[in-house]
Amino acid sequence: MKKFLIVGLGNIGAKYDDTRHNIGFKILDELASSEEITFESQKLGAIATFRFKGRTFILLKPSTYMNLSGKAVKYWLTKEKIPLENLLVICDDLNLNFGAIRLKAKGSDGGHNGLKDIQNTLQTQQYARFRFGVGDAFSKGRQVDYVLGTWNKDEDKQLPERLSKSCELIKSFGTAGLNNTMNTFNGT
C-alpha cells in the first residue's frame, strides 16, 4: 500500500490557532474532520491516519514549532519508510493573494523558516510543497505581526471553501499524482 506523509506547518499553542502562519495545521484539521479521524500526540507531533482509494495518508502537525519542523518531518519519513516523492508540506505564503493555491514539485524555501529547516534537515529541495496564499496586507516591518495575526472577516467568510479545495488537493496528490494535481488545482 502506498503511503504519503502530509505535513501541515504551524506553531503549537492556543494563541497560534487561528493565525495565518498556522494554515498548515488548519488545513489538516479540516481534512481530519472530513475523514472523521482525530489527531493523537506522538513523537515530535500530532498524527492522524486515514485510507483513501488504496492509499494511506499520514497527517503530521509537528510539535517542534515552525522553525524546527525538519526534525519531525525526517523522523516520520524514516519511521514510516515513506519516499521523499510521497511527502507534501503545507505552508502559508505571503507572496500569494489570500486563498491562492500553488503546488510545486520542489523549490527554494522562499524565506519561509519552516521550509528552510526542512530543507536543511533533509539536505534537499526535492519535495512537494503546497503553498496557501495569505496575502501581504501589512506595512513595512509588520510581517511577523501579520502572519501571527488572525484572519479578517472577509477572509473568514472565504476560508471554508478554500479549506475544502485544499483537502481535495491533498487527496489528489496521493491518488492522481503531483503533475495531474498541479494541473487541476494551481490557479484555482
C-alpha positions as CSV (number, residue, x, y, z in Angstrom):
1,M,0.0,0.0,0.0
2,K,1.3,3.4,-0.9
3,K,1.9,5.8,2.0
4,F,2.0,9.6,2.0
5,L,3.2,11.9,4.6
6,I,1.2,15.2,4.6
7,V,2.8,17.8,6.8
8,G,0.9,20.9,7.9
9,L,3.3,23.6,9.2
10,G,2.2,25.7,12.2
11,N,3.0,26.5,15.8
12,I,1.6,24.7,18.8
13,G,-0.4,26.5,21.4
14,A,-3.8,28.1,21.6
15,K,-2.5,31.6,20.8
16,Y,-1.5,30.5,17.3
17,D,-4.7,28.5,16.5
18,D,-6.4,30.9,14.1
19,T,-3.3,32.7,12.7
20,R,-2.3,32.9,9.1
21,H,1.0,31.2,9.9
22,N,-0.9,28.1,11.1
23,I,-2.8,27.5,7.8
24,G,-1.0,24.1,7.5
25,F,-2.5,22.9,10.8
26,K,-5.9,24.4,9.9
27,I,-6.0,22.5,6.5
28,L,-5.0,19.2,8.2
29,D,-7.7,19.8,10.9
30,E,-10.3,20.3,8.2
31,L,-9.2,17.1,6.4
32,A,-9.2,15.1,9.6
33,S,-12.7,16.4,10.4
34,S,-14.0,15.5,6.9
35,E,-12.5,12.0,7.3
36,E,-13.8,11.7,10.8
37,I,-10.4,11.0,12.4
38,T,-8.6,12.6,15.3
39,F,-5.0,13.6,15.9
40,E,-3.0,11.8,18.6
41,S,0.1,13.2,20.3
42,Q,3.1,11.1,19.3
43,K,6.8,11.7,19.0
44,L,7.6,15.2,17.6
45,G,4.0,15.9,16.6
46,A,0.3,15.1,16.3
47,I,-0.6,12.3,13.9
48,A,-3.8,11.2,12.2
49,T,-4.1,8.5,9.6
50,F,-6.7,7.6,7.0
51,R,-7.0,5.4,3.9
52,F,-8.4,6.6,0.6
53,K,-8.5,4.8,-2.7
54,G,-5.9,2.2,-1.6
55,R,-3.5,4.9,-0.3
56,T,-2.6,5.6,3.3
57,F,-2.4,9.3,4.3
58,I,-0.4,10.1,7.4
59,L,-1.1,13.7,8.6
60,L,1.5,15.3,10.7
61,K,1.3,18.6,12.7
62,P,4.9,19.0,14.1
63,S,5.1,19.9,17.7
64,T,8.6,21.3,17.3
65,Y,7.4,24.9,16.4
66,M,7.6,26.1,12.8
67,N,11.3,26.9,12.7
68,L,12.3,23.4,13.7
69,S,9.9,21.4,11.6
70,G,12.6,19.4,9.8
71,K,13.3,17.1,12.7
72,A,9.7,15.9,12.9
73,V,9.5,15.5,9.1
74,K,12.7,13.5,8.9
75,Y,11.6,11.3,11.9
76,W,8.2,10.4,10.4
77,L,9.6,9.8,6.8
78,T,12.1,7.4,8.3
79,K,9.8,5.7,10.8
80,E,7.0,5.1,8.2
81,K,9.5,4.3,5.3
82,I,7.9,7.0,3.1
83,P,9.9,8.0,0.0
84,L,10.6,11.7,-0.5
85,E,8.3,11.9,-3.5
86,N,5.4,11.0,-1.3
87,L,6.0,13.9,1.1
88,L,3.8,17.0,0.8
89,V,4.5,20.1,3.0
90,I,1.7,22.7,3.5
91,C,2.6,26.3,4.5
92,D,1.5,29.9,4.3
93,D,2.8,32.2,1.6
94,L,2.9,36.0,1.7
95,N,3.6,36.3,-2.0
96,L,0.3,34.8,-3.0
97,N,-3.1,36.5,-2.6
98,F,-5.4,35.2,0.1
99,G,-6.7,31.7,-0.7
100,A,-4.5,31.2,-3.8
101,I,-3.2,27.6,-4.1
102,R,0.2,26.7,-5.5
103,L,1.6,23.2,-5.6
104,K,5.2,22.8,-6.6
105,A,7.4,19.7,-7.1
106,K,10.4,21.4,-5.5
107,G,11.9,24.8,-4.9
108,S,13.6,27.2,-2.5
109,D,12.3,28.0,0.9
110,G,11.2,31.4,-0.3
111,G,12.1,32.9,3.0
112,H,9.8,30.6,5.0
113,N,11.6,29.4,8.1
114,G,9.7,26.1,8.3
115,L,10.6,25.2,4.8
116,K,14.2,26.4,5.4
117,D,14.6,24.0,8.3
118,I,13.0,21.1,6.4
119,Q,15.4,21.7,3.5
120,N,18.4,21.9,5.8
121,T,17.4,18.7,7.7
122,L,16.6,16.7,4.6
123,Q,19.5,18.2,2.7
124,T,17.3,18.7,-0.4
125,Q,14.7,20.9,-2.0
126,Q,13.3,17.9,-3.9
127,Y,10.0,17.6,-2.1
128,A,6.5,18.8,-2.9
129,R,5.1,21.9,-1.2
130,F,1.6,23.3,-1.1
131,R,1.7,27.0,-0.6
132,F,-1.5,28.6,0.6
133,G,-1.7,32.4,-0.1
134,V,-2.2,34.6,3.0
135,G,-1.6,37.9,1.1
136,D,0.7,40.7,2.1
137,A,-1.6,43.4,3.5
138,F,0.9,44.6,6.0
139,S,3.1,47.7,6.3
140,K,6.9,47.7,6.2
141,G,8.3,45.9,9.3
142,R,5.0,44.4,10.3
143,Q,5.3,41.0,8.6
144,V,5.6,39.0,11.8
145,D,2.6,40.7,13.3
146,Y,0.7,39.9,10.1
147,V,1.5,36.2,9.8
148,L,0.9,35.7,13.5
149,G,-2.4,37.7,13.2
150,T,-5.9,36.2,12.8
151,W,-8.0,36.2,9.6
152,N,-10.1,39.3,8.8
153,K,-13.9,39.0,8.4
154,D,-13.7,38.8,4.6
155,E,-11.0,36.0,4.8
156,D,-13.0,34.2,7.4
157,K,-16.0,34.0,5.1
158,Q,-14.0,32.6,2.2
159,L,-11.9,30.2,4.3
160,P,-14.4,27.2,4.4
161,E,-14.4,26.9,0.6
162,R,-10.6,27.3,0.4
163,L,-10.1,24.6,3.1
164,S,-12.4,22.2,1.2
165,K,-10.5,22.8,-2.0
166,S,-7.2,22.2,-0.1
167,C,-8.5,18.9,1.2
168,E,-9.3,17.9,-2.4
169,L,-5.8,18.8,-3.5
170,I,-4.2,16.6,-0.8
171,K,-6.3,13.5,-1.8
172,S,-5.5,14.2,-5.4
173,F,-1.8,14.4,-4.7
174,G,-1.9,10.8,-3.3
175,T,-4.2,9.4,-6.0
176,A,-3.7,11.3,-9.2
177,G,-0.1,12.2,-8.7
178,L,1.8,15.5,-8.5
179,N,1.7,16.7,-12.1
180,N,-2.1,16.0,-12.5
181,T,-2.8,17.7,-9.2
182,M,-0.7,20.8,-10.2
183,N,-2.7,21.0,-13.5
184,T,-6.0,20.7,-11.7
185,F,-5.5,22.9,-8.7
186,N,-2.9,25.6,-9.4
187,G,-4.6,28.8,-10.0
188,T,-8.0,27.7,-8.5
